[in-house]
Amino acid sequence: MDLELTPEQKDIKKAAKEFAEGEFDRELALELEREHKYPWDTWKKACELGFVGIHFPEEWGGGGYGILENVLVVEEFCRVDSGIGIALSLADFSSEIILKFGTREQKERFLIPITDGKAISSGGFTEPDHGSDITLMSTQAMREGDDFIINGIKTFITNGTIADFTVILCQTDCSVTPSYRGQCTIIVEKGTNGFEATDIGEKMGIKMTSTAELSLRDVRVPVSNLVGEENRGFYQVLEFFDESRIEIAAQAVGIAQGAYERALNYAKERVQFGRKISQFQAIQHKLAEMATKIEAARLLLYKAAWSFDQGKIDPKLTSMAKFYAARIAVEVADEAIQVFGGYGYTTEYEVERFYRDARITEIYEGTREIQKNTIASSILGKLK
């Protein structure tokens, strides 16, 4: 067993760190946060340097690396700034469905612009009446000649208002049992008649990232926009979730590390009762627990990413990584605020924003309860 990153992986991690520290300006982050704006200029630079889509094959503009290398980038980005880091790491959201199941023409048309910094992608899975349950979709796509006619509503859609295209999960066969055997994923491009995206409004965190409701009314798209085989959409999305949950775990580990480092540095400088607060055992224990939790979450994250790259797709492991890392991000960010005291509650010291951004990692890509269900199902299945 070798727990060391390779020299190349260390270089990628270092490059991501240096880029983030050089480009993720704190004042810029606060401005983007207040104005709810996407970090367009920073995104462009990240694309130019090959950070976005690093796990895509070179043929489609990527770096030809795996999920683990992508994790290293996401972790460092979110460590330096939770808001900008999350926004950039989700720029290619759901495009992996096209990468894994799409045609050559679809990959050339939709993936290359992502890595070139000319397009942002999105995935339309969640619906108002279904939430984390994607086994039945109210959004329907009916075949009409060489087109699909799509009608439905999607909600809480990442990149919804800024995406150039969205991979929509639709019910195409309403007669099959179970219902998820009649689903397809279909690419819908921005500007298509009847397709509208509306921002959901004020959020607790990830304010630089667009979150929207999508409305599809008689949206007509060509059959050539169908991704993979017909009625295999549910299974495609499940496999994508196993990959995307690893990325969310990376966001969480990065956020936890960033909050911890800020608390550690503050504890070394802050003087109370004539002593630096790092000399108080209560603070020392907090820092020790935070560091231990992060290390455990990181090891689980790296194992999940490595296993995925080996072709060992394990829903139990990816759910464990996502569930545990997200929980740790919230706990560490919460303790970081406590170390800062009243200052931690202000925007100037960032940890309050890290806490707000950490909280979403327990919700999107499947709530922590959904992750526990997946883990429990795997465990109980083995006991039969």
N, C-alpha and C positions, 0 to 999 in steps of 0.2 A: 504494500500500500504506500502510495506517494501522495502526501498531503500538500506538497509544494506546487505552486503555479510554475509553469514553464517560463523560461526567460522571455519568450515572446509575449506570453500573457501578462507578465510583470511589466513589460514595456507598454502594452495596451493600457493597463491600469494607470501607469504613470502618466501616459500621454493624456488620458481622460482627465486625470486630476489636474494636470498643468493647464489644460484648456479651460476647465471649469474655473479654476482659481484666477485665471487671467481674464475671463470673459463674463463671469457671473458677478457683476458689480452689485454690491449691497444696495446702493441707492437706486440703481436701475430696478432691482428686484422689488423694492418697496413701491416704486412708481408703477410698475406693471401690476403689482398686487392691488394698489388703490384704484387703478383705472381699469382693472380687469382686461388687460391687453396681453396678447400672445407675444412671446419674445422672438419676433420674426427675424431680426438681424442675427441674433445668436443662433437660431435654428439654421439659417443659411450657412453660417460659418461651420457649424457642426456637420452639416451635410458635405461641405467642401472638403473637410478633413476626414470624411469617411466614418464618422461615428454613428450616423443614422443609417440603419440597414447593414451594419457591420456583419450581421449573421446571414445576409443574402449572398448567394453565389456571385462570383465576379462577373459572370455572364449578364447578370441583371443589375450591375452597378455596385454590388456589395463588396465586402472584404473577403468573402469566402470563409469566414470563421463560424464558430458554433454559438449555441445559446450561452455557454459559459463566458465566452468573450463579451457577448452583449451584456451579460449580467455585470461584468466588471466595469463596463462603461456606465451603465445605469446607476450602479452603486456609488461611483465616484461623483457623478453629476448630482445625485440627490444628497450626498454628503455635504457638498459645497453650498447648494441651495435647493431646498425641497421643492419650491414652486417652479423654478426654471427647469430643474432636473426632471420633474414629472412631466412637464409640458414637452420637453424634447424627447424623452424616452417613449412617449405615446404618439409621436408624429407619424409612425408607421403602423399604428394600431389596426389589427385585423388583416393587414395586407399579407400576413403569413398564410392565410387561407388560400389566397391566390397563388402564393409561392408553392404550397404543398399540393394543391388540387387543380389549379388553373391550367389553361392551355398555354402553349408557347406564345401565341399572339397576345393573350391577356397579360402574361408576365412582362412582355416587352412594352406593352401599352401602359400598364399601370405601375409596375415596380420600378422601372428605370427612373421615371420622374420623381419618385420618392427619394431615391438615393442622390439624385441630382439637385435636390432642394427646390423642385418645381411643383411638388404636390404633397398633400397631406391626406392620409386615409382615415377611415372610420368604420366601425362595425355596428350594425343595427340589430340587436338581439333582444334587449329588455323591452317589455310592453307594460302599459299602465296596470293591466289586470293580472299580470303573470309574474312580474318581478324576476326572481332568480329561477323560476320554473320555465324552462324553454321546451318542455315536452309537448306543449300545444301552443301554436301561434294563432292569434287573431288576424294578423296580417296575412292576407291571401294573395297568391299570384296565379292567375288563370291563363292558360295557354290560349292564344288566339292567332292562328297562323304561325308566322315566324316571330311573334312577339309574346311577351308576358305582360299582362295588365295587373298592376299591383295596387292594392288598397289596404290601408291600415295605419296604425299609430305606433311609433317607437318612442321610448322616453329614457332619460338619463344617458344620452348617447355622447360619449367622449368624442371631442373634435367636431361635434354635429354641425355647427354653423361655419366652420372654417375648412371642412374636409372637401377635397375635390371629387371624391367618390366614397361611397359607403357600401359595404358588403351587408346586404339585408337578408336575414333569415325569414323565410316565408313558408306558409302552409300551401302546398301545391296539390295535395290530395287529401281531401277531408273525409274520405270514406274508409281509410285504412285503420286498422287497430294493431298495436297502439298508434296513436296519432303522429308520434315523432318519426315514423317511417315514411311519412308523406311530406317531408320538408326539403326545401332547396335553399342554397345561398345564391343570391343574384346581385350583381354589381349595378348600382344606380349612381349615375354621375350627377354632379352639381349642375343645376340649371335645367334639368329635365322637367318638362311640363308636368305640373301636378305634384312636384316634389318640393316641400318647404321645410326649412329648419328654423326653429325658434328657440332662442336662449331661454333656459328655465328660470333665470334670474339670480338673485343673491344666494351665495353658498357660504358654508362655514369655512371651507378651505379650497385648495387648488383653484384659486381665482384667476390664474393666468390661462387655465385650460378651459376651452369651451365645453359646456355640457348642455345638450339641447333636446328638444322634443321634435321628432320628425313626423311630418304628415305626408302620407302618400294617397293621392286621390286620382284614380284612373291613370297611374303612371305607366307609360308604355316604354318597355325596353326590349331590345332584340334578344332572341334566344341565345345568341352568341355571348351574352353577358352572364349566362348560367355558369356557375363555377363547379367543375367536376361533374360527376354523374347526377342525374335527376333523382330526387328523393333520398339523397345521401347527406343533405345539409346538416341535420342534427349531429351526425357522427363527425362531420368536418369541424363543427364548432366545438364539440367536446374535445377533440384532439388539439384544437387551437387553444382552448382554455388551459389545457395541461401545460402548454408553453407560456401563455400569457400570465398564468399565476406565478410562474417562476420569476417573470419580469417584475410583477407587483411585489413579490418577496424581496427582490433586489432594491426596489424603491424603498421598501420598509427598512431594510438593513442600512441603506445609505442615510436615510432620515435619522435613524437611531444613532448612527455613528456621528453624524453632524451635530445632533443635539447634545450628545455625550461630550464631544470635544469642546463645545462652547461652555458647557457646565464645568468641565475640568479646568479650562483656562481661567474661567471666572473665579473658581474656588482657590486657585493659586495666587490670585491678586487681591481678592476682596478681604478687607480687614474688619473684624468685629470683636469687641471686647479685648482689643489690643493684640489680637492674633489673626493670622490668615485663616479663613474658615476651613481650608484644606487640612488644618491641624486638628480640627475637631473630629472625634471618632464617628459621630453621626454622619458627617459629610463623607468621611472616608468609606464608610460602609455603603452609602448610596453609590459612590463612584465604583466601588468594587462589584456591587451587584449589577450595575449598568454594564460594565465592561464584560462581565461573565455572560450576561444574557445576550449581548451583541455577538460575542464569539460563538456561542452555541447556535444562534440563528444563522450566522454566516456559514458555519460548517454544514448545516442542514440545507441551506440555499445552494451552496456549491455542489453538494452531493446530488441534489435534484437536477441541477443544470448539467452536470457531468453525465448523469444517467441518461438524460434526454438525448444528449449528443451521441451516446453509445447506442441509440435506438431502443433503449429500455424505458418506454413510456409507462410510468407508474403513477396513476391518479392518486394513490394513497400518499406517495412521497411528495408530489407537487402540492397536494392539499396541505400536508404537514408543513412544508416550507412556507407556504403562503399564510396559513393560519398562525403559525408560531412567530414568524418574522413580523407580521402585522401587529400582533399582540405586544411584542417586545418594543416595537417602534412607539406605540402609544404609551407604554409604561415608562420607557426611558425618557421620552419627551416630557412626560408629566413630572418625573423626578428632576429633570433639568430645570423646569420652571421653579420647582421647590428650592433647588440650590440657589437660584438667582433671587428668590424671595420676590418682593414687590417689583423689582426690575424685570423679572421674568414675565410679568404680565403686560409689559409694554412692548410695542412693536420694534423699538430700537435694538433690542438684544436678540431678536429673531426666534428665540425658542418657542414663543407662543405660536408663531406661524408654523414652525416645525410640528408642534402638537396638532394644530388644526389640519395640516396636510397629512400627518400620520393617520389620523382617524379614518380617512377614506380607504386606506389599504385594508381595513377590516370589512369593507362593504362592497367595493366594486370587484368585478371578476368573481363573484360569488361571495356571499357573506360568510362570516366565520362559522355560522351555524351550518351552512351548506358544506363547508370544508370538513366540519366534524362528521356530518352525515356520510361523506365520501370515505373518510378514514374509518369510521365505524363499520360501514358496509364491507370494506375490504377486510377488516379484522374478523368480523363475524362470519364472513364468507369462508375464511380459512378454517373456521372451527367446525364447519359442517361435516 
